[in-house]
């Protein structure tokens, strides 16, 4: 007479289902509140010149794609010409205009490479409207110095972009 019946089990299941639904709804609205709105306008960047470091993959690649699709001339600063050309081919397949994609080799862990890239960039265009210092490295297993005498991560993530910005 005092055992668990079918009614108690279905009540337990209904409670779990109800609490799960409430939690889902609360999380949905909390996420929406903190995420904020998304920018969906198709603002034109026609006539603007943008420079993006680390442009061959990840966020840099997507930034180049979006700027190019918005009609900006984009200079892709990458360490490797092979990877930059692969990225450029992929961008063209995705609808980008190859005539507005330009590659300049630039290794932020090498100050001389940064100086050459800045010089080439200044010779290629009269103005720079947008500079996105995106390139960077992380999780280096050991303490490696660059040929300039600085720790590699420090130079790539801070000193190299600073020098590039100052030269431009």
C-alpha positions as CSV (number, residue, x, y, z in Angstrom):
1,X,0.0,0.0,0.0
2,X,2.8,2.5,0.6
3,X,4.8,1.5,-2.6
4,X,5.7,3.7,-5.5
5,X,3.1,3.7,-8.1
6,X,2.9,4.7,-11.7
7,X,1.5,8.1,-10.8
8,X,4.5,9.0,-8.8
9,X,6.9,8.1,-11.6
10,X,4.9,10.1,-14.2
11,X,4.8,13.1,-11.8
12,X,8.6,12.9,-11.4
13,X,9.1,12.8,-15.2
14,X,6.7,15.8,-15.7
15,X,8.6,17.8,-13.1
16,X,11.9,17.1,-14.8
17,X,10.4,18.0,-18.2
18,X,8.9,21.2,-16.8
19,X,12.2,22.3,-15.1
20,X,14.2,21.5,-18.3
21,X,11.8,23.6,-20.4
22,X,12.1,26.5,-18.0
23,X,15.9,26.3,-17.9
24,X,16.0,26.2,-21.7
25,X,13.8,29.3,-22.0
26,X,15.8,31.2,-19.4
27,X,19.1,30.3,-21.0
28,X,17.8,31.3,-24.4
29,X,16.9,34.8,-23.2
30,X,20.1,35.2,-21.2
31,X,22.2,34.3,-24.2
32,X,20.2,36.6,-26.4
33,X,20.6,39.4,-23.9
34,X,24.4,39.1,-23.6
35,X,25.0,38.3,-27.3
36,X,23.2,41.5,-28.3
37,X,22.1,42.2,-31.8
38,X,24.0,41.2,-34.9
39,X,25.1,43.8,-37.4
40,X,23.4,42.8,-40.7
41,X,23.7,46.0,-42.7
42,X,25.5,45.7,-46.0
43,X,27.7,48.9,-45.6
44,X,29.8,49.6,-48.6
45,X,33.6,49.9,-48.2
46,X,34.1,51.0,-51.8
47,X,37.1,53.1,-52.2
48,X,38.6,52.2,-48.8
49,X,42.0,50.5,-48.4
50,X,42.3,47.9,-45.7
51,X,45.4,46.1,-44.4
52,X,45.0,42.8,-42.5
53,X,47.8,40.9,-40.9
54,X,47.4,37.1,-40.5
55,X,45.0,37.2,-43.4
56,X,45.4,33.7,-44.7
57,X,43.4,31.8,-42.1
58,X,40.9,32.1,-39.3
59,X,39.5,35.5,-38.3
60,X,41.9,37.3,-40.6
61,X,40.7,35.3,-43.6
62,X,37.0,36.0,-42.8
63,X,37.8,39.7,-42.3
64,X,39.5,39.9,-45.7
65,X,36.5,38.2,-47.2
66,X,34.0,40.5,-45.7
67,X,35.9,43.6,-46.5
68,X,36.5,42.5,-50.1
69,X,32.8,41.6,-50.6
70,X,32.0,45.1,-49.3
71,X,34.2,46.5,-52.2
72,X,37.3,47.5,-50.2
73,X,40.9,47.0,-51.6
74,X,42.5,44.6,-49.1
75,X,46.2,44.1,-48.6
76,X,46.8,40.7,-47.0
77,X,50.0,40.7,-44.9
78,X,51.1,37.0,-44.4
79,X,54.3,35.2,-43.6
80,X,54.0,32.7,-46.4
81,X,53.3,33.5,-50.1
82,X,52.1,29.9,-50.7
83,X,49.5,30.1,-47.9
84,X,48.5,33.6,-49.0
85,X,48.0,32.5,-52.6
86,X,46.0,29.5,-51.4
87,X,43.8,31.8,-49.4
88,X,43.4,34.2,-52.3
89,X,42.3,31.3,-54.6
90,X,39.8,30.2,-51.9
91,X,38.5,33.8,-51.5
92,X,38.0,34.1,-55.3
93,X,36.0,30.9,-55.2
94,X,33.9,32.4,-52.5
95,X,33.0,35.4,-54.6
96,X,35.7,37.9,-53.8
97,X,37.2,40.1,-56.5
98,X,40.8,39.1,-57.1
99,X,41.7,42.6,-58.5
100,X,41.1,44.0,-55.0
101,X,43.1,41.4,-53.1
102,X,46.8,42.2,-52.7
103,X,49.5,40.1,-51.0
104,X,52.6,41.5,-49.2
105,X,54.9,39.1,-47.4
106,X,55.3,40.1,-43.7
107,X,56.7,38.1,-40.8
108,X,56.0,39.9,-37.6
109,X,58.8,38.0,-35.8
110,X,61.3,39.7,-38.1
111,X,61.6,43.5,-37.9
112,X,63.4,43.7,-41.3
113,X,60.4,41.8,-42.9
114,X,58.0,44.3,-41.2
115,X,60.1,47.3,-42.5
116,X,60.1,45.8,-46.0
117,X,56.3,45.2,-45.9
118,X,55.6,48.7,-44.6
119,X,57.8,50.2,-47.4
120,X,56.1,48.1,-50.1
121,X,52.7,49.0,-48.7
122,X,53.4,52.7,-48.7
123,X,54.7,52.5,-52.3
124,X,51.6,50.6,-53.3
125,X,48.9,52.9,-52.0
126,X,48.5,56.6,-51.0
127,X,46.2,55.9,-48.1
128,X,45.3,53.3,-45.6
129,X,41.8,53.6,-44.1
130,X,41.7,50.4,-42.1
131,X,44.5,48.6,-40.3
132,X,43.7,45.3,-38.6
133,X,46.6,43.8,-36.6
134,X,45.2,40.3,-36.5
135,X,48.2,38.1,-36.7
136,X,49.6,36.5,-33.6
137,X,50.9,33.3,-32.2
138,X,50.4,31.5,-28.9
139,X,51.4,28.5,-26.8
140,X,55.1,28.4,-27.7
141,X,56.5,25.3,-25.9
142,X,59.8,26.8,-25.2
143,X,61.4,30.2,-24.8
144,X,62.6,31.0,-28.4
145,X,64.3,34.3,-29.3
146,X,63.9,36.0,-32.6
147,X,66.9,37.1,-34.6
148,X,66.1,40.6,-33.2
149,X,66.7,39.2,-29.7
150,X,63.1,39.2,-28.4
151,X,60.9,36.4,-27.2
152,X,59.0,35.1,-30.3
153,X,55.5,35.4,-28.9
154,X,56.2,38.9,-27.5
155,X,57.6,40.1,-30.8
156,X,54.9,38.5,-33.0
157,X,52.0,39.7,-30.9
158,X,53.2,43.1,-29.6
159,X,56.4,44.5,-31.0
160,X,55.9,43.5,-34.6
161,X,52.4,45.0,-34.9
162,X,53.6,48.1,-33.0
163,X,56.4,48.6,-35.4
164,X,54.1,48.1,-38.4
165,X,51.6,50.6,-37.1
166,X,54.3,53.2,-36.4
167,X,55.9,52.8,-39.9
168,X,52.5,53.2,-41.6
